[in-house]
Amino acid sequence: MIRITALFTVIVLLQGCSGAKVKEKLPNITSTPVAATIFANGVEIGITPLHKNLYEVFPAAWSGWTYQASGVLSVKKAGCSDFNLKVSDAILAKPIHAKLNCDKHYVAPVQMPVDMPVKSSEKMNKKKMSKTEKRLGELKGLYGKGVITEDEYKATRKRILNEL
């Protein structure tokens, strides 16, 4: 009976542990302002805030008598000064926050989405031209059938072309 009670107690305790909330790991690189691009030794590795094992990005190597991670971490954003940090094990062991000094008057260029259709003046001119061509074709057909005179044909043709 004691064995069953002990086994039951262990099962209940283990179930309680499985339901425990796992603490979410904080990002190890953040910035103000957010959405800045992060570079490790000149290679882009992500955008802030970033959750990444930085020891994979900055592998350890011998530097004199010390075996540790090394390199340069850069955080960049358009309109802001770059943040550069020489990396070591001590730096990678704690969260990194890059405070970027930004130009208050900087206006980011607006980029049009690739899939968004754009009505260019060329497309509009083609539509207008196709209408004009259609009208001129109808006019020529009326003149060819003898419905209008040559003077009427020339005057109407000139008016249609002047509308362009």
N, C-alpha and C positions, 0 to 999 in steps of 0.2 A: 504494500500500500504506500509505503514511504517513497519507493522508486517511482510509482505512477505520479504521485504528488510532485516530486522533484522534476520529473520529465515534463509534466503539465506546466509547472512554474517556468522552466527554461523556454518552452515553446511560447508562452505568453510574453515573456521578456523579449524574445527574439522578434516577435511580431511587432512589439512596441518600437523596437529599434528600426525596423524596416519602414515604418511610417514616419520616422523623424524627418523633418524638413532639412534638406541639404542646403547649406549656406552658399549662395551664388557668389562666384568669384568676381571681384571687381575688375574693371578693365585695367590693364597695366599701362596704357598710354592714353591720356586724355588731353584736350586742348581747349583754350578759350581764344577765339571762337571755335565751335565744334566743326566737324566735317573738313578738317585739314588733312592733307596727304602726308603720309609717313614714309620716310626712306631710310633704309639700312645700308650704309656704305654706298649710297647712290642708287640703290635698287628699291623701287616702290614696293611696300609690303602691306599697305592698307590705308584706311581712313579712320580718324578719331571719332568716337572712342574705339580702342582696339583691344581685343582679347586674343593674345597670341603668346606662345612660348618663345620668348625673346632669346633664350639660349640656343634655339635652333637657328635663329637668324644671325646671331653673333656667336658662333662656336668658339670654344675655348682654344687657346694656343699658348705656347711658351713665349713669354716676354721677359727676357733676362732670366731671373730665377723664379719668376712667378708664372703659374699656369692659370689663366683666367680668360674670360670673354673680353673682347676688345673690338673697337670700331667706332663709327660715327653715326649717330641717330639724328636725322633731320626731320623737322615738321614744317611744312610749307602750305601757304594758302595765298591765293591771288589777292593783292592789295595789302598784304601784311609782310612784316620783316620775318626772315627765316629764323627758326629756333634750331640750334645745333648743340649736340651734347656728346662729349667723348664718353664712350661706354666702358664700364668695368663690371665685375661681379657685384660690387657694392651698389652700383647704380641700378642694375637689373633686378636686384633683390627686393626693390620697393617700387610702388607705382610712380610713374613719370607723368608730370603735368607740364605742358608747354603753354606758356602765356605769350601769345603773339601780339605784337604791337601793330595795329592796323590803321590805315589811313581812313579817317572818318568820311572823307569825300570820295572814296573809291566807289565806282559803280561797275559791277561785274558785267561783262558783255553778255547780251541775251543770245542764247542759242536756240534755233528753231528745231523742234523734234524732227528726226529723219522721216518718220512716217506721216507727218502732217502735210497734206497737199497745199501747194502754194500756187495761187493764181498769178502768174507772171503777166507782164504786159504783152509778152510774145504770144501767150495762149489767148489773151483777149483779142489781140490783133488778128490771130488766125480765125477766131469766131466771127469777128467783124468782116474779115476778108471773105469768108465763106458765104456770109449773107449777101455781101456786095456782089460776089461772083454769081450767086443764084439770081439776084435781081437783074444783073446784066445779061445773063443767059435768057431769062424770061423776056427781057426787052428785045434782044436779038431775035428771039422766036417770033414775037409779035411783028417785028419789022419784016422778017422773012416771009410771013404769011400775008403781008400786005395790009395788016390791021392799022398800022401807023405809017406816016410818011417818013421820008429820010430826014427832013428837018426836025420832026418830032423825036425821031430816034436819036439824033445827034444832041438835041437840047436835053432830053431826059438822061442820056448817057453822061453828059457833062455834069448835070446836077447830082447824079448818083456818085460819081467820082469825087466831086467836091465835098461830099459828106464824109469822106475818109479822114 
